[in-house]
Amino acid sequence: MAQKLVDAGFCEIPRRGKGSHRMFAHPRFAGAVTLSGALGNDAKPYQERQVRRAIEDTQS
């Protein structure tokens, strides 16, 4: 899922603190998309929907 966000023009926001969450932002998307889990972990179904909607919002 992270690669799909990067391919759509999102960039990872540096985070401070502990945890394995990653946040991605896009200039045309209000807010950020957060993915939990380490790299290579499967995304949860709600995260897949969130990523799909965020990409669609930036393309319209």
Predicted model as a PDB file, atoms N, CA, C, CB and O in Angstrom, pLDDT in the B-factor column:
MODEL        1                                                                  
ATOM      1  N   MET A   1       0.814  -1.191   0.000  1.00 86.00           N  
ATOM      2  CA  MET A   1       0.000   0.000   0.000  1.00 86.00           C  
ATOM      3  C   MET A   1       0.858   1.255   0.000  1.00 86.00           C  
ATOM      4  CB  MET A   1      -0.927  -0.002   1.191  1.00 86.00           C  
ATOM      5  O   MET A   1       0.518   2.245  -0.648  1.00 86.00           O  
ATOM      6  N   ALA A   2       1.952   1.217   0.714  1.00 88.00           N  
ATOM      7  CA  ALA A   2       2.823   2.389   0.777  1.00 88.00           C  
ATOM      8  C   ALA A   2       3.355   2.731  -0.615  1.00 88.00           C  
ATOM      9  CB  ALA A   2       3.995   2.144   1.757  1.00 88.00           C  
ATOM     10  O   ALA A   2       3.459   3.904  -0.975  1.00 88.00           O  
ATOM     11  N   GLN A   3       3.686   1.717  -1.384  1.00 91.00           N  
ATOM     12  CA  GLN A   3       4.218   1.964  -2.718  1.00 91.00           C  
ATOM     13  C   GLN A   3       3.169   2.605  -3.623  1.00 91.00           C  
ATOM     14  CB  GLN A   3       4.719   0.662  -3.336  1.00 91.00           C  
ATOM     15  O   GLN A   3       3.502   3.446  -4.457  1.00 91.00           O  
ATOM     16  N   LYS A   4       1.911   2.217  -3.465  1.00 92.00           N  
ATOM     17  CA  LYS A   4       0.845   2.833  -4.251  1.00 92.00           C  
ATOM     18  C   LYS A   4       0.730   4.317  -3.921  1.00 92.00           C  
ATOM     19  CB  LYS A   4      -0.497   2.122  -3.996  1.00 92.00           C  
ATOM     20  O   LYS A   4       0.504   5.136  -4.812  1.00 92.00           O  
ATOM     21  N   LEU A   5       0.885   4.669  -2.640  1.00 93.00           N  
ATOM     22  CA  LEU A   5       0.828   6.079  -2.236  1.00 93.00           C  
ATOM     23  C   LEU A   5       1.995   6.856  -2.836  1.00 93.00           C  
ATOM     24  CB  LEU A   5       0.842   6.205  -0.698  1.00 93.00           C  
ATOM     25  O   LEU A   5       1.812   7.959  -3.353  1.00 93.00           O  
ATOM     26  N   VAL A   6       3.174   6.289  -2.769  1.00 94.00           N  
ATOM     27  CA  VAL A   6       4.356   6.961  -3.315  1.00 94.00           C  
ATOM     28  C   VAL A   6       4.212   7.136  -4.826  1.00 94.00           C  
ATOM     29  CB  VAL A   6       5.641   6.162  -2.985  1.00 94.00           C  
ATOM     30  O   VAL A   6       4.547   8.191  -5.365  1.00 94.00           O  
ATOM     31  N   ASP A   7       3.720   6.114  -5.502  1.00 95.00           N  
ATOM     32  CA  ASP A   7       3.517   6.195  -6.951  1.00 95.00           C  
ATOM     33  C   ASP A   7       2.494   7.274  -7.316  1.00 95.00           C  
ATOM     34  CB  ASP A   7       3.060   4.837  -7.497  1.00 95.00           C  
ATOM     35  O   ASP A   7       2.565   7.855  -8.399  1.00 95.00           O  
ATOM     36  N   ALA A   8       1.542   7.541  -6.412  1.00 94.00           N  
ATOM     37  CA  ALA A   8       0.511   8.559  -6.658  1.00 94.00           C  
ATOM     38  C   ALA A   8       0.969   9.953  -6.254  1.00 94.00           C  
ATOM     39  CB  ALA A   8      -0.761   8.206  -5.906  1.00 94.00           C  
ATOM     40  O   ALA A   8       0.199  10.905  -6.380  1.00 94.00           O  
ATOM     41  N   GLY A   9       2.203  10.101  -5.771  1.00 95.00           N  
ATOM     42  CA  GLY A   9       2.729  11.423  -5.440  1.00 95.00           C  
ATOM     43  C   GLY A   9       2.731  11.766  -3.961  1.00 95.00           C  
ATOM     44  O   GLY A   9       3.067  12.890  -3.590  1.00 95.00           O  
ATOM     45  N   PHE A  10       2.362  10.820  -3.113  1.00 95.00           N  
ATOM     46  CA  PHE A  10       2.414  11.056  -1.674  1.00 95.00           C  
ATOM     47  C   PHE A  10       3.856  10.917  -1.203  1.00 95.00           C  
ATOM     48  CB  PHE A  10       1.482  10.070  -0.910  1.00 95.00           C  
ATOM     49  O   PHE A  10       4.645  10.185  -1.801  1.00 95.00           O  
ATOM     50  N   CYS A  11       4.193  11.626  -0.126  1.00 95.00           N  
ATOM     51  CA  CYS A  11       5.518  11.482   0.457  1.00 95.00           C  
ATOM     52  C   CYS A  11       5.365  11.182   1.944  1.00 95.00           C  
ATOM     53  CB  CYS A  11       6.377  12.763   0.228  1.00 95.00           C  
ATOM     54  O   CYS A  11       4.413  11.625   2.586  1.00 95.00           O  
ATOM     55  N   GLU A  12       6.307  10.431   2.474  1.00 93.00           N  
ATOM     56  CA  GLU A  12       6.240  10.037   3.873  1.00 93.00           C  
ATOM     57  C   GLU A  12       6.623  11.208   4.762  1.00 93.00           C  
ATOM     58  CB  GLU A  12       7.153   8.833   4.144  1.00 93.00           C  
ATOM     59  O   GLU A  12       7.607  11.903   4.510  1.00 93.00           O  
ATOM     60  N   ILE A  13       5.835  11.414   5.800  1.00 92.00           N  
ATOM     61  CA  ILE A  13       6.085  12.486   6.764  1.00 92.00           C  
ATOM     62  C   ILE A  13       6.956  11.909   7.873  1.00 92.00           C  
ATOM     63  CB  ILE A  13       4.739  13.079   7.341  1.00 92.00           C  
ATOM     64  O   ILE A  13       6.622  10.871   8.445  1.00 92.00           O  
ATOM     65  N   PRO A  14       8.062  12.566   8.181  1.00 89.00           N  
ATOM     66  CA  PRO A  14       8.888  12.065   9.294  1.00 89.00           C  
ATOM     67  C   PRO A  14       8.126  12.162  10.608  1.00 89.00           C  
ATOM     68  CB  PRO A  14      10.216  12.854   9.392  1.00 89.00           C  
ATOM     69  O   PRO A  14       7.476  13.169  10.887  1.00 89.00           O  
ATOM     70  N   ARG A  15       8.211  11.124  11.398  1.00 81.00           N  
ATOM     71  CA  ARG A  15       7.526  11.079  12.695  1.00 81.00           C  
ATOM     72  C   ARG A  15       8.548  10.976  13.809  1.00 81.00           C  
ATOM     73  CB  ARG A  15       6.535   9.891  12.761  1.00 81.00           C  
ATOM     74  O   ARG A  15       9.637  10.426  13.642  1.00 81.00           O  
ATOM     75  N   ARG A  16       8.164  11.518  14.940  1.00 78.00           N  
ATOM     76  CA  ARG A  16       8.998  11.351  16.124  1.00 78.00           C  
ATOM     77  C   ARG A  16       8.330  10.328  17.029  1.00 78.00           C  
ATOM     78  CB  ARG A  16       9.214  12.712  16.869  1.00 78.00           C  
ATOM     79  O   ARG A  16       7.113  10.146  16.977  1.00 78.00           O  
ATOM     80  N   GLY A  17       9.098   9.680  17.834  1.00 78.00           N  
ATOM     81  CA  GLY A  17       8.532   8.757  18.805  1.00 78.00           C  
ATOM     82  C   GLY A  17       8.615   7.313  18.370  1.00 78.00           C  
ATOM     83  O   GLY A  17       9.185   6.971  17.334  1.00 78.00           O  
ATOM     84  N   LYS A  18       8.028   6.488  19.197  1.00 80.00           N  
ATOM     85  CA  LYS A  18       8.067   5.046  18.960  1.00 80.00           C  
ATOM     86  C   LYS A  18       6.895   4.617  18.090  1.00 80.00           C  
ATOM     87  CB  LYS A  18       8.050   4.278  20.290  1.00 80.00           C  
ATOM     88  O   LYS A  18       5.966   5.384  17.837  1.00 80.00           O  
ATOM     89  N   GLY A  19       6.967   3.393  17.650  1.00 81.00           N  
ATOM     90  CA  GLY A  19       5.851   2.837  16.902  1.00 81.00           C  
ATOM     91  C   GLY A  19       6.210   2.540  15.468  1.00 81.00           C  
ATOM     92  O   GLY A  19       7.245   2.973  14.961  1.00 81.00           O  
ATOM     93  N   SER A  20       5.342   1.797  14.830  1.00 82.00           N  
ATOM     94  CA  SER A  20       5.607   1.381  13.457  1.00 82.00           C  
ATOM     95  C   SER A  20       4.596   1.985  12.494  1.00 82.00           C  
ATOM     96  CB  SER A  20       5.587  -0.140  13.349  1.00 82.00           C  
ATOM     97  O   SER A  20       4.353   1.427  11.424  1.00 82.00           O  
ATOM     98  N   HIS A  21       4.006   3.116  12.857  1.00 88.00           N  
ATOM     99  CA  HIS A  21       3.071   3.779  11.957  1.00 88.00           C  
ATOM    100  C   HIS A  21       3.839   4.676  10.991  1.00 88.00           C  
ATOM    101  CB  HIS A  21       2.028   4.601  12.754  1.00 88.00           C  
ATOM    102  O   HIS A  21       4.862   5.267  11.337  1.00 88.00           O  
ATOM    103  N   ARG A  22       3.320   4.756   9.782  1.00 90.00           N  
ATOM    104  CA  ARG A  22       3.906   5.649   8.772  1.00 90.00           C  
ATOM    105  C   ARG A  22       2.818   6.562   8.251  1.00 90.00           C  
ATOM    106  CB  ARG A  22       4.561   4.844   7.601  1.00 90.00           C  
ATOM    107  O   ARG A  22       1.705   6.114   7.978  1.00 90.00           O  
ATOM    108  N   MET A  23       3.130   7.839   8.111  1.00 92.00           N  
ATOM    109  CA  MET A  23       2.153   8.817   7.632  1.00 92.00           C  
ATOM    110  C   MET A  23       2.609   9.352   6.278  1.00 92.00           C  
ATOM    111  CB  MET A  23       1.973   9.982   8.655  1.00 92.00           C  
ATOM    112  O   MET A  23       3.796   9.585   6.051  1.00 92.00           O  
ATOM    113  N   PHE A  24       1.637   9.541   5.385  1.00 94.00           N  
ATOM    114  CA  PHE A  24       1.913  10.023   4.036  1.00 94.00           C  
ATOM    115  C   PHE A  24       1.038  11.233   3.754  1.00 94.00           C  
ATOM    116  CB  PHE A  24       1.671   8.910   2.982  1.00 94.00           C  
ATOM    117  O   PHE A  24      -0.135  11.257   4.128  1.00 94.00           O  
ATOM    118  N   ALA A  25       1.604  12.234   3.098  1.00 94.00           N  
ATOM    119  CA  ALA A  25       0.859  13.448   2.764  1.00 94.00           C  
ATOM    120  C   ALA A  25       1.003  13.743   1.279  1.00 94.00           C  
ATOM    121  CB  ALA A  25       1.353  14.651   3.607  1.00 94.00           C  
ATOM    122  O   ALA A  25       1.946  13.300   0.623  1.00 94.00           O  
ATOM    123  N   HIS A  26       0.040  14.502   0.768  1.00 94.00           N  
ATOM    124  CA  HIS A  26       0.027  14.918  -0.630  1.00 94.00           C  
ATOM    125  C   HIS A  26      -0.431  16.373  -0.662  1.00 94.00           C  
ATOM    126  CB  HIS A  26      -0.911  13.995  -1.508  1.00 94.00           C  
ATOM    127  O   HIS A  26      -1.326  16.746   0.096  1.00 94.00           O  
ATOM    128  N   PRO A  27       0.161  17.204  -1.521  1.00 92.00           N  
ATOM    129  CA  PRO A  27      -0.232  18.628  -1.565  1.00 92.00           C  
ATOM    130  C   PRO A  27      -1.717  18.852  -1.862  1.00 92.00           C  
ATOM    131  CB  PRO A  27       0.587  19.346  -2.610  1.00 92.00           C  
ATOM    132  O   PRO A  27      -2.291  19.841  -1.406  1.00 92.00           O  
ATOM    133  N   ARG A  28      -2.343  17.951  -2.618  1.00 89.00           N  
ATOM    134  CA  ARG A  28      -3.757  18.124  -2.977  1.00 89.00           C  
ATOM    135  C   ARG A  28      -4.710  17.342  -2.076  1.00 89.00           C  
ATOM    136  CB  ARG A  28      -3.971  17.703  -4.408  1.00 89.00           C  
ATOM    137  O   ARG A  28      -5.910  17.290  -2.347  1.00 89.00           O  
ATOM    138  N   PHE A  29      -4.195  16.741  -1.020  1.00 87.00           N  
ATOM    139  CA  PHE A  29      -5.032  15.942  -0.117  1.00 87.00           C  
ATOM    140  C   PHE A  29      -4.984  16.574   1.263  1.00 87.00           C  
ATOM    141  CB  PHE A  29      -4.557  14.449  -0.064  1.00 87.00           C  
ATOM    142  O   PHE A  29      -3.910  16.744   1.841  1.00 87.00           O  
ATOM    143  N   ALA A  30      -6.153  16.922   1.789  1.00 87.00           N  
ATOM    144  CA  ALA A  30      -6.217  17.502   3.130  1.00 87.00           C  
ATOM    145  C   ALA A  30      -6.007  16.403   4.160  1.00 87.00           C  
ATOM    146  CB  ALA A  30      -7.573  18.224   3.365  1.00 87.00           C  
ATOM    147  O   ALA A  30      -6.715  15.397   4.155  1.00 87.00           O  
ATOM    148  N   GLY A  31      -5.051  16.594   5.026  1.00 87.00           N  
ATOM    149  CA  GLY A  31      -4.778  15.593   6.044  1.00 87.00           C  
ATOM    150  C   GLY A  31      -3.673  14.650   5.605  1.00 87.00           C  
ATOM    151  O   GLY A  31      -2.898  14.956   4.698  1.00 87.00           O  
ATOM    152  N   ALA A  32      -3.611  13.509   6.256  1.00 90.00           N  
ATOM    153  CA  ALA A  32      -2.581  12.526   5.960  1.00 90.00           C  
ATOM    154  C   ALA A  32      -3.187  11.129   6.003  1.00 90.00           C  
ATOM    155  CB  ALA A  32      -1.404  12.644   6.955  1.00 90.00           C  
ATOM    156  O   ALA A  32      -4.226  10.903   6.623  1.00 90.00           O  
ATOM    157  N   VAL A  33      -2.523  10.205   5.337  1.00 93.00           N  
ATOM    158  CA  VAL A  33      -2.921   8.804   5.356  1.00 93.00           C  
ATOM    159  C   VAL A  33      -1.939   8.087   6.272  1.00 93.00           C  
ATOM    160  CB  VAL A  33      -2.938   8.171   3.904  1.00 93.00           C  
ATOM    161  O   VAL A  33      -0.726   8.202   6.094  1.00 93.00           O  
ATOM    162  N   THR A  34      -2.453   7.348   7.250  1.00 91.00           N  
ATOM    163  CA  THR A  34      -1.613   6.639   8.200  1.00 91.00           C  
ATOM    164  C   THR A  34      -1.726   5.141   7.968  1.00 91.00           C  
ATOM    165  CB  THR A  34      -2.001   6.996   9.645  1.00 91.00           C  
ATOM    166  O   THR A  34      -2.823   4.586   7.899  1.00 91.00           O  
ATOM    167  N   LEU A  35      -0.572   4.498   7.851  1.00 91.00           N  
ATOM    168  CA  LEU A  35      -0.516   3.042   7.721  1.00 91.00           C  
ATOM    169  C   LEU A  35       0.173   2.481   8.951  1.00 91.00           C  
ATOM    170  CB  LEU A  35       0.230   2.612   6.416  1.00 91.00           C  
ATOM    171  O   LEU A  35       1.238   2.958   9.344  1.00 91.00           O  
ATOM    172  N   SER A  36      -0.425   1.479   9.553  1.00 88.00           N  
ATOM    173  CA  SER A  36       0.195   0.860  10.719  1.00 88.00           C  
ATOM    174  C   SER A  36       0.969  -0.373  10.287  1.00 88.00           C  
ATOM    175  CB  SER A  36      -0.865   0.493  11.780  1.00 88.00           C  
ATOM    176  O   SER A  36       0.747  -0.921   9.207  1.00 88.00           O  
ATOM    177  N   GLY A  37       1.868  -0.790  11.138  1.00 83.00           N  
ATOM    178  CA  GLY A  37       2.653  -1.979  10.864  1.00 83.00           C  
ATOM    179  C   GLY A  37       3.976  -1.647  10.212  1.00 83.00           C  
ATOM    180  O   GLY A  37       4.168  -0.563   9.661  1.00 83.00           O  
ATOM    181  N   ALA A  38       4.877  -2.598  10.287  1.00 80.00           N  
ATOM    182  CA  ALA A  38       6.202  -2.437   9.704  1.00 80.00           C  
ATOM    183  C   ALA A  38       6.135  -2.613   8.191  1.00 80.00           C  
ATOM    184  CB  ALA A  38       7.193  -3.442  10.320  1.00 80.00           C  
ATOM    185  O   ALA A  38       5.136  -3.091   7.653  1.00 80.00           O  
ATOM    186  N   LEU A  39       7.197  -2.225   7.521  1.00 81.00           N  
ATOM    187  CA  LEU A  39       7.275  -2.426   6.074  1.00 81.00           C  
ATOM    188  C   LEU A  39       7.101  -3.906   5.764  1.00 81.00           C  
ATOM    189  CB  LEU A  39       8.625  -1.899   5.507  1.00 81.00           C  
ATOM    190  O   LEU A  39       7.684  -4.760   6.433  1.00 81.00           O  
ATOM    191  N   GLY A  40       6.320  -4.200   4.772  1.00 83.00           N  
ATOM    192  CA  GLY A  40       6.098  -5.575   4.363  1.00 83.00           C  
ATOM    193  C   GLY A  40       4.891  -6.228   5.007  1.00 83.00           C  
ATOM    194  O   GLY A  40       4.453  -7.288   4.561  1.00 83.00           O  
ATOM    195  N   ASN A  41       4.338  -5.609   6.062  1.00 85.00           N  
ATOM    196  CA  ASN A  41       3.130  -6.156   6.679  1.00 85.00           C  
ATOM    197  C   ASN A  41       1.941  -5.889   5.776  1.00 85.00           C  
ATOM    198  CB  ASN A  41       2.895  -5.547   8.085  1.00 85.00           C  
ATOM    199  O   ASN A  41       1.914  -4.896   5.049  1.00 85.00           O  
ATOM    200  N   ASP A  42       0.958  -6.780   5.823  1.00 88.00           N  
ATOM    201  CA  ASP A  42      -0.264  -6.573   5.053  1.00 88.00           C  
ATOM    202  C   ASP A  42      -1.089  -5.457   5.668  1.00 88.00           C  
ATOM    203  CB  ASP A  42      -1.086  -7.867   4.978  1.00 88.00           C  
ATOM    204  O   ASP A  42      -1.179  -5.337   6.890  1.00 88.00           O  
ATOM    205  N   ALA A  43      -1.683  -4.649   4.821  1.00 88.00           N  
ATOM    206  CA  ALA A  43      -2.549  -3.566   5.294  1.00 88.00           C  
ATOM    207  C   ALA A  43      -3.904  -4.138   5.674  1.00 88.00           C  
ATOM    208  CB  ALA A  43      -2.706  -2.459   4.214  1.00 88.00           C  
ATOM    209  O   ALA A  43      -4.368  -5.124   5.102  1.00 88.00           O  
ATOM    210  N   LYS A  44      -4.514  -3.507   6.636  1.00 91.00           N  
ATOM    211  CA  LYS A  44      -5.857  -3.906   7.052  1.00 91.00           C  
ATOM    212  C   LYS A  44      -6.861  -3.440   6.000  1.00 91.00           C  
ATOM    213  CB  LYS A  44      -6.208  -3.319   8.457  1.00 91.00           C  
ATOM    214  O   LYS A  44      -6.575  -2.488   5.273  1.00 91.00           O  
ATOM    215  N   PRO A  45      -8.028  -4.078   5.896  1.00 93.00           N  
ATOM    216  CA  PRO A  45      -9.014  -3.694   4.875  1.00 93.00           C  
ATOM    217  C   PRO A  45      -9.419  -2.220   4.936  1.00 93.00           C  
ATOM    218  CB  PRO A  45     -10.246  -4.549   5.017  1.00 93.00           C  
ATOM    219  O   PRO A  45      -9.586  -1.586   3.894  1.00 93.00           O  
ATOM    220  N   TYR A  46      -9.580  -1.668   6.141  1.00 94.00           N  
ATOM    221  CA  TYR A  46      -9.962  -0.258   6.225  1.00 94.00           C  
ATOM    222  C   TYR A  46      -8.841   0.647   5.731  1.00 94.00           C  
ATOM    223  CB  TYR A  46     -10.336   0.109   7.663  1.00 94.00           C  
ATOM    224  O   TYR A  46      -9.104   1.725   5.198  1.00 94.00           O  
ATOM    225  N   GLN A  47      -7.596   0.220   5.905  1.00 93.00           N  
ATOM    226  CA  GLN A  47      -6.479   1.013   5.406  1.00 93.00           C  
ATOM    227  C   GLN A  47      -6.413   0.958   3.881  1.00 93.00           C  
ATOM    228  CB  GLN A  47      -5.160   0.520   6.014  1.00 93.00           C  
ATOM    229  O   GLN A  47      -6.068   1.949   3.237  1.00 93.00           O  
ATOM    230  N   GLU A  48      -6.737  -0.181   3.313  1.00 93.00           N  
ATOM    231  CA  GLU A  48      -6.756  -0.296   1.854  1.00 93.00           C  
ATOM    232  C   GLU A  48      -7.805   0.642   1.264  1.00 93.00           C  
ATOM    233  CB  GLU A  48      -7.035  -1.753   1.426  1.00 93.00           C  
ATOM    234  O   GLU A  48      -7.558   1.299   0.252  1.00 93.00           O  
ATOM    235  N   ARG A  49      -8.986   0.702   1.902  1.00 95.00           N  
ATOM    236  CA  ARG A  49     -10.032   1.627   1.439  1.00 95.00           C  
ATOM    237  C   ARG A  49      -9.577   3.073   1.589  1.00 95.00           C  
ATOM    238  CB  ARG A  49     -11.343   1.403   2.222  1.00 95.00           C  
ATOM    239  O   ARG A  49      -9.815   3.892   0.701  1.00 95.00           O  
ATOM    240  N   GLN A  50      -8.929   3.391   2.697  1.00 94.00           N  
ATOM    241  CA  GLN A  50      -8.460   4.758   2.931  1.00 94.00           C  
ATOM    242  C   GLN A  50      -7.437   5.164   1.869  1.00 94.00           C  
ATOM    243  CB  GLN A  50      -7.846   4.885   4.342  1.00 94.00           C  
ATOM    244  O   GLN A  50      -7.483   6.285   1.361  1.00 94.00           O  
ATOM    245  N   VAL A  51      -6.524   4.268   1.535  1.00 94.00           N  
ATOM    246  CA  VAL A  51      -5.506   4.558   0.521  1.00 94.00           C  
ATOM    247  C   VAL A  51      -6.165   4.750  -0.837  1.00 94.00           C  
ATOM    248  CB  VAL A  51      -4.454   3.424   0.454  1.00 94.00           C  
ATOM    249  O   VAL A  51      -5.837   5.689  -1.561  1.00 94.00           O  
ATOM    250  N   ARG A  52      -7.101   3.857  -1.189  1.00 95.00           N  
ATOM    251  CA  ARG A  52      -7.788   3.959  -2.476  1.00 95.00           C  
ATOM    252  C   ARG A  52      -8.524   5.293  -2.605  1.00 95.00           C  
ATOM    253  CB  ARG A  52      -8.774   2.796  -2.647  1.00 95.00           C  
ATOM    254  O   ARG A  52      -8.442   5.953  -3.641  1.00 95.00           O  
ATOM    255  N   ARG A  53      -9.242   5.686  -1.551  1.00 94.00           N  
ATOM    256  CA  ARG A  53      -9.979   6.957  -1.582  1.00 94.00           C  
ATOM    257  C   ARG A  53      -9.043   8.154  -1.649  1.00 94.00           C  
ATOM    258  CB  ARG A  53     -10.877   7.077  -0.357  1.00 94.00           C  
ATOM    259  O   ARG A  53      -9.327   9.118  -2.359  1.00 94.00           O  
ATOM    260  N   ALA A  54      -7.944   8.109  -0.929  1.00 94.00           N  
ATOM    261  CA  ALA A  54      -6.994   9.223  -0.938  1.00 94.00           C  
ATOM    262  C   ALA A  54      -6.400   9.402  -2.330  1.00 94.00           C  
ATOM    263  CB  ALA A  54      -5.874   8.991   0.096  1.00 94.00           C  
ATOM    264  O   ALA A  54      -6.255  10.530  -2.800  1.00 94.00           O  
ATOM    265  N   ILE A  55      -6.060   8.315  -2.984  1.00 94.00           N  
ATOM    266  CA  ILE A  55      -5.496   8.393  -4.340  1.00 94.00           C  
ATOM    267  C   ILE A  55      -6.537   8.931  -5.307  1.00 94.00           C  
ATOM    268  CB  ILE A  55      -4.993   7.007  -4.812  1.00 94.00           C  
ATOM    269  O   ILE A  55      -6.223   9.756  -6.165  1.00 94.00           O  
ATOM    270  N   GLU A  56      -7.783   8.464  -5.172  1.00 94.00           N  
ATOM    271  CA  GLU A  56      -8.858   8.969  -6.051  1.00 94.00           C  
ATOM    272  C   GLU A  56      -9.081  10.462  -5.839  1.00 94.00           C  
ATOM    273  CB  GLU A  56     -10.175   8.202  -5.795  1.00 94.00           C  
ATOM    274  O   GLU A  56      -9.305  11.193  -6.804  1.00 94.00           O  
ATOM    275  N   ASP A  57      -9.024  10.922  -4.595  1.00 92.00           N  
ATOM    276  CA  ASP A  57      -9.227  12.353  -4.305  1.00 92.00           C  
ATOM    277  C   ASP A  57      -8.152  13.233  -4.925  1.00 92.00           C  
ATOM    278  CB  ASP A  57      -9.257  12.581  -2.805  1.00 92.00           C  
ATOM    279  O   ASP A  57      -8.433  14.359  -5.336  1.00 92.00           O  
ATOM    280  N   THR A  58      -6.932  12.735  -4.994  1.00 92.00           N  
ATOM    281  CA  THR A  58      -5.860  13.543  -5.568  1.00 92.00           C  
ATOM    282  C   THR A  58      -5.899  13.565  -7.089  1.00 92.00           C  
ATOM    283  CB  THR A  58      -4.522  13.027  -5.103  1.00 92.00           C  
ATOM    284  O   THR A  58      -5.346  14.475  -7.707  1.00 92.00           O  
ATOM    285  N   GLN A  59      -6.538  12.584  -7.695  1.00 87.00           N  
ATOM    286  CA  GLN A  59      -6.572  12.506  -9.150  1.00 87.00           C  
ATOM    287  C   GLN A  59      -7.757  13.262  -9.753  1.00 87.00           C  
ATOM    288  CB  GLN A  59      -6.618  11.061  -9.581  1.00 87.00           C  
ATOM    289  O   GLN A  59      -7.790  13.497 -10.961  1.00 87.00           O  
ATOM    290  N   SER A  60      -8.715  13.639  -8.934  1.00 76.00           N  
ATOM    291  CA  SER A  60      -9.886  14.327  -9.485  1.00 76.00           C  
ATOM    292  C   SER A  60      -9.775  15.828  -9.361  1.00 76.00           C  
ATOM    293  CB  SER A  60     -11.143  13.858  -8.796  1.00 76.00           C  
ATOM    294  O   SER A  60     -10.680  16.550  -9.778  1.00 76.00           O  
TER     295      SER A  60                                                      
ENDMDL                                                                          
END                                                                             
